[in-house]
């Protein structure tokens, strides 16, 4: 499909720079299937949209402070920077215990065989380079010790449309983390779940819905623009996804009973769809996924999606258009813009019921 079909004009003033406080006071646009109307609600009204026995699936990944600023080091005295170029890197995918793929800025100032120092005792060798500013860094620490160094010296990797000073904001350490965060590894938040509070989760359970967890370690590739002119030519980024055998059994029981499976966030949706076979049967999953969902995709794993409002021409806007139909989602976004909903990671949410035979 022509990527320009997924374009729309968004006023800059609607790009949220801070989350709603409290989290569940954000707005919620209901996009039902089979009717042309929309429902303007608040996130804490979500239980009204749920049915007895619905299963809500949340991503329990934890965002690590994956943005680092360092300087090119002295190759002969590797413990100290040499006063060289300042370089910012954002980790986005692990290669092994020591090595991560990163996006570097400015990329031209970090090349293979360069050495970069982030803090005393914390440094990395640049060992490879890729396209669009990507580099591979091999750190001098690994595993849990590397995560500790990131927590000590890193900044939360907010998307580029959220403006912060170089040192970041202390509030973002909590604001850009969901209440479900349990497993370190994401470099971007599963933002639909940012709206949840203990009170809202309790209300969801009181309404008769069941909640469960999957894991997808969100990569910074989620913010990469689609540079191809046709969706068929886009190469989707890869992320690690996990769904346990116990969760697969729970989901299969729901399918047998005719109960709905509701993905809270596009990362939960991509994990569910990766773990479901063409007959809608879920299997344990622990693998990389590069699933790219566009209109015409046959859903096997989900019945509804709660998600935020996404960027024009993004893979995520293509995904929601596959659920409800491109015309329907263009109309929903036009309604949201006209009614001044807040967009993107810290913005408002929508609840989309899957429509059959969409295009």
C-alpha positions in Angstrom: 0.0 0.0 0.0 1.0 3.6 -0.6 2.6 4.9 2.7 1.1 8.3 2.1 -2.4 6.8 2.6 -1.5 6.8 6.3 -0.6 10.4 6.5 -2.6 13.1 8.4 -1.9 16.6 9.7 -1.4 16.9 13.5 -1.0 20.3 15.2 2.2 20.4 17.3 0.3 21.6 20.3 -1.4 18.2 20.6 1.8 16.3 21.1 1.8 15.6 24.9 4.9 16.6 26.7 3.7 15.4 30.2 1.4 12.5 31.2 -2.1 13.1 32.6 -2.1 13.2 36.4 -3.5 11.0 37.7 -2.7 8.5 35.0 -6.2 7.3 34.6 -7.6 10.8 34.1 -6.4 10.8 30.4 -9.1 10.7 27.8 -10.3 7.6 26.0 -11.8 7.4 22.5 -14.1 4.4 22.0 -14.0 3.1 18.4 -16.6 0.4 18.3 -17.0 -2.0 15.4 -20.1 -2.0 13.2 -21.2 1.6 13.8 -20.0 5.0 12.6 -20.0 6.9 15.9 -17.3 7.4 18.5 -17.5 7.5 22.2 -15.6 10.3 24.2 -14.7 8.9 27.6 -12.0 8.9 30.3 -9.5 6.1 30.8 -11.0 5.3 34.2 -14.3 4.5 32.3 -12.6 1.5 30.6 -14.5 -1.1 32.8 -17.7 0.1 31.0 -16.3 -1.2 27.7 -15.3 -4.6 29.1 -17.3 -7.8 29.2 -17.4 -10.5 31.8 -14.5 -12.9 31.2 -12.5 -10.5 28.9 -8.8 -11.1 29.2 -6.6 -8.0 29.2 -3.0 -8.7 28.2 -0.3 -6.3 29.5 3.4 -6.1 28.6 5.6 -6.4 31.7 8.8 -5.2 30.2 10.7 -2.5 32.2 12.3 0.5 30.5 16.0 0.8 31.2 17.8 4.3 31.2 19.2 3.5 27.8 20.4 6.9 26.6 24.1 7.7 27.3 26.3 10.6 26.6 30.1 10.0 26.3 33.3 11.2 24.7 35.6 9.4 22.3 38.4 8.0 24.5 42.2 7.8 24.3 43.0 4.4 22.7 46.3 4.3 24.6 44.9 5.3 28.0 41.5 3.6 27.8 40.3 4.7 31.3 40.0 8.3 30.4 38.4 10.4 27.7 40.7 12.3 25.4 38.6 15.4 25.1 37.3 14.1 21.8 33.9 14.5 20.3 30.8 14.3 22.5 28.5 11.4 21.3 25.0 10.4 22.4 23.9 6.8 22.0 20.6 5.1 22.6 20.8 1.3 23.2 18.0 -0.5 21.2 18.8 -4.2 20.9 21.2 -6.6 22.7 23.6 -8.7 20.6 25.2 -10.6 23.5 25.9 -9.9 27.2 28.5 -7.2 26.4 27.3 -5.9 23.1 24.3 -3.7 22.1 23.1 -2.2 18.9 22.7 1.5 19.4 21.7 4.6 17.5 24.4 7.3 17.7 24.1 11.0 17.4 25.9 12.5 15.6 26.7 9.1 14.0 29.6 10.5 11.9 31.6 11.1 15.2 31.5 7.4 16.2 33.1 4.9 13.9 34.4 1.3 14.2 37.6 1.1 16.3 36.6 4.2 18.3 36.5 4.0 22.0 33.9 5.9 24.0 34.0 6.7 27.7 30.7 7.4 29.6 32.0 7.5 33.2 35.0 6.3 35.1 35.1 2.6 34.7 32.3 2.6 32.2 33.2 2.5 28.5 32.7 0.7 25.2 34.4 -0.1 21.9 32.5 0.6 18.7 32.9 -2.7 16.8 30.5 -2.3 13.9 28.2 0.1 12.0 24.9 -0.1 10.3 22.5 2.1 8.5 20.7 5.3 9.7 23.2 6.0 12.5 23.3 2.5 14.0 26.5 1.3 15.7 27.4 -1.8 17.7 29.0 -1.1 21.1 30.9 -3.7 23.1 30.8 -2.5 26.8 33.5 -3.2 29.4 30.8 -4.6 31.7 28.0 -7.1 30.9 24.7 -8.4 32.1 23.4 -7.2 35.4 26.5 -5.0 35.9 25.8 -3.2 32.7 22.1 -2.6 33.7 23.4 -1.1 37.0 25.7 1.2 35.1 22.8 2.3 32.9 20.7 3.1 36.0 23.6 5.1 37.4 24.6 7.0 34.3 21.8 6.7 31.7 18.8 8.8 31.0 15.3 7.5 30.2 15.1 7.1 26.4 12.1 9.3 25.7 11.0 9.5 22.1 12.3 12.5 20.1 9.0 14.4 20.1 9.1 14.8 23.9 11.5 17.6 24.6 13.8 17.5 27.7 17.1 19.1 28.7 20.2 17.0 28.1 20.2 15.5 31.6 16.6 14.4 31.3 13.8 14.9 33.9 13.8 13.1 37.2 10.0 12.7 36.9 10.4 10.6 33.7 12.0 7.8 35.7 8.6 7.1 37.1 6.3 8.6 34.4 7.8 6.6 31.6 7.4 3.3 33.4 4.2 1.2 33.7 2.8 -0.2 36.9 3.4 -3.7 35.3 7.2 -3.2 34.7 9.0 -6.2 36.0 11.6 -7.4 33.4 14.5 -5.1 32.4 15.1 -4.8 28.7 12.9 -2.2 26.9 14.3 1.1 25.6 10.8 2.5 25.0 7.7 2.2 27.1 4.6 0.1 26.2 2.7 3.4 26.5 -1.0 2.2 26.6 -0.3 0.7 30.0 1.0 4.0 31.3 -2.6 4.9 31.9 -3.2 2.2 34.5 -3.3 2.7 38.2 -4.1 0.3 41.1 -7.6 1.7 41.3 -8.2 1.2 37.6 -6.8 -2.3 37.6 -9.0 -3.2 40.6 -12.1 -1.7 38.8 -11.2 -3.8 35.7 -11.2 -7.0 37.8 -14.4 -6.0 39.6 -16.0 -5.7 36.2 -15.2 -9.4 35.7 -12.2 -9.1 33.4 -9.0 -11.1 33.9 -5.5 -9.7 33.3 -2.4 -11.5 32.3 1.2 -10.7 31.2 3.4 -11.2 28.2 6.9 -9.6 27.6 8.1 -7.7 24.6 11.3 -5.7 25.1 10.4 -2.6 23.1 13.2 -1.3 20.9 14.0 2.2 19.7 13.3 0.9 16.2 9.6 1.5 17.0 10.3 5.3 16.4 12.1 4.8 13.1 10.3 6.4 10.2 8.9 4.3 7.3 11.2 5.5 4.5 9.8 3.2 1.8 7.0 4.5 -0.5 5.1 1.2 -0.4 4.5 -0.8 2.8 5.6 -3.9 0.9 9.2 -2.5 0.8 9.4 -1.6 4.5 11.8 -3.7 6.7 10.3 -4.1 10.1 12.5 -3.8 13.2 13.0 -6.9 15.4 12.1 -7.2 19.1 12.3 -10.0 21.6 8.9 -11.4 22.7 7.9 -14.0 25.3 4.6 -15.7 26.1 4.6 -18.5 28.6 2.9 -21.9 28.3 0.6 -21.0 31.2 -0.5 -17.8 29.5 -1.1 -19.7 26.3 -3.4 -22.1 28.1 -5.3 -19.2 29.7 -5.8 -17.6 26.3 -6.8 -20.8 24.6 -9.4 -21.4 27.4 -10.8 -18.0 26.7 -11.0 -18.7 22.9 -12.8 -22.0 23.6 -15.3 -20.1 25.8 -15.9 -17.4 23.2 -14.4 -14.7 25.5 -12.6 -11.7 24.1 -8.8 -11.1 24.2 -7.9 -7.5 24.6 -4.4 -6.3 24.0 -3.3 -3.4 26.1 -0.8 -1.8 23.6 0.6 -2.7 20.2 3.5 -4.6 21.8 1.0 -6.9 23.5 -0.8 -7.3 20.2 2.3 -8.1 18.2 3.3 -10.7 20.8 -0.1 -12.3 20.8 -0.3 -12.5 17.0 3.2 -13.9 16.9 2.3 -16.6 19.4 -1.0 -17.6 17.7 -1.2 -20.0 14.8 -3.6 -19.5 11.8 -6.3 -21.3 13.7 -6.2 -18.9 16.6 -4.4 -21.4 18.9 -1.8 -19.9 21.2 1.6 -21.6 21.8 4.4 -20.7 24.2 6.7 -18.2 22.5 10.2 -17.0 23.1 11.8 -15.6 20.0 12.4 -12.5 18.0 9.4 -11.0 16.1 9.4 -8.6 13.2 5.6 -8.9 12.6 4.4 -6.0 10.5 0.6 -5.5 10.6 -1.0 -3.6 7.8 -4.6 -3.5 6.4 -5.5 -6.9 5.0 -3.8 -8.7 7.8 -5.9 -11.6 9.3 -5.9 -11.4 13.0 -5.6 -14.7 14.9 -4.9 -13.5 18.5 -6.9 -10.4 19.5 -10.4 -9.0 19.5 -9.8 -5.5 20.7 -6.9 -3.1 21.4 -6.3 -0.3 23.8 -3.6 2.0 22.5 -2.4 5.6 22.3 -2.6 7.9 19.3 0.3 7.3 16.9 2.5 9.1 14.4 1.4 9.8 10.8 2.8 7.2 8.3 4.0 5.0 11.2 3.9 1.3 11.4 1.7 1.7 14.5 -0.9 3.8 12.6 -0.8 1.1 9.9 -1.5 -1.5 12.6 -4.6 0.2 14.1 -5.8 0.8 10.5 -5.7 -3.0 10.0 -8.0 -3.5 13.0 -10.7 -1.0 12.2 -10.1 0.0 8.6 -8.0 2.9 7.2 -11.0 5.1 6.5 -12.4 4.4 10.0 -9.1 5.3 11.7 -8.6 8.4 9.6 -12.0 9.5 10.7 -11.3 8.6 14.4 -8.0 10.6 14.3 -9.8 13.5 12.7 -12.4 13.4 15.5 -9.6 13.2 18.1 -7.7 16.2 16.6 -10.9 18.3 16.3 -11.7 17.5 20.0 -8.0 18.2 21.1 -7.1 14.8 22.3 -3.4 14.6 23.3 -1.2 12.4 21.0 1.8 10.0 21.3 3.5 8.4 24.3 2.3 10.7 27.1 -1.0 11.4 25.3 -4.6 10.0 25.5 -5.8 6.5 24.5 -8.3 4.8 22.3 -10.2 1.5 22.6 -10.6 -0.2 19.2 -12.9 -3.1 18.6 -11.8 -5.3 15.8 -13.9 -5.1 12.7 -14.1 -8.0 10.2 -13.5 -7.6 6.5 -11.8 -4.3 6.8 -9.6 -2.8 4.1 
